[in-house]
């Protein structure tokens, strides 16, 4: 029995993208294959996909040598399509009916594991921060965001896009924008361009305690980014931390390198 086409499957089940879930379905098999390829050689790897919808990217992932693919989908309307797809790949495709925000995705499959996903736009950033907290669990993350968000993740100090997300991501990983995708590739087309960011975690990762200290420092620093650091970091002992880190208190958050933020996070943790 041959696998029905993606468009036929969608038509049969009457599935359409739901705005409240931030859905924009990616149906172009060529683009889906290019995204799957960003994971590199997936032989023996476990892949987790968040928000598969009708399964366009899922099919591309199943065309790779990945050992297993776990798809996490909260939208019950998509479950019959994914269950149907799973009958063609009974030992490799696993459908997880959960809210990805409430799920520890690393528990789904054995290492080495990756996440490759066209993320729902309305939850993409909190999902990424959650995965950065456990970056040691992942070999690679290939994630589609709105282009603006992908650029924020990879932004350099001094740029207008540089902020908390860039510091957290680049502290834990090497980040790059690997693929830009126009609105017309989606159904329905979003109002903005999209991009896939490839995030490869460093071999050494901060402890959970140090990560929390970094979250506190970056939240304070960029929460009032127009202010000098001596003012924006006042709630966490800014003057003292800056002096110990040998950072001028008159500088602003967007001028600090990731390494300078790392020093502040370490001092912040040590002061508790």
Secondary structure, 3 states (H helix, E strand, C coil): CCCCCHHHHHHHHCCCCCHHHCCCEECCHHHHHHHHHCCCCCECCEEEEECCCCCHHHHHHHCCCECEEEEECCCHHHHHHHHHHHCCCCCCEEEECCCHHHCCHHHCCCCCEEEEEECCHHHHHHHHHHHHCCHHHCCEEEEEEEHHHHHHHCCCCCCCCCCHHHHHHHHHEEEEEEEEECHHHEECCCCCCEEEEEEEECCCCCCHHHHHHHHHHHHHHHHCCCCCHHHHCHHHCHHHHHHHHCCCCCCCHHHCCHHHHHHHHHHHHHCC
